Amino acid sequence: MTVTVKVLVPAKIAESTQTTQYTATNVTTIIDKFTATNYSATAATLSVNLVTASDTAGNQNLIIKTKTLQPAETYTFPELVGQVLSPSGFISTIAGTASAINIRVSGREVS
């Protein structure tokens, strides 16, 4: 068994459409840190889905629903720390406002 610590999603702007941010390709993945920062001047929201293989992002796998981040707020999503993605599972997000929230995710891949 090999464990690789890595950045799962490099820092980026979260899209305002449902977007796959990371897929556990041929590995099991453990999320260690998920950070979001609202860099805009108004409140903005972010939703996060942890989706199993062969499924699509929807209410059945919604983990964080429209978390409001105030201007200049950073949130580290303790609800996601320790969550596991099986092979082909993925992280999907949707921001309520375009160009408002940066995200970054790190964790471990086990193969």
Disulfide bonds with the S-S distance in Angstrom:
none
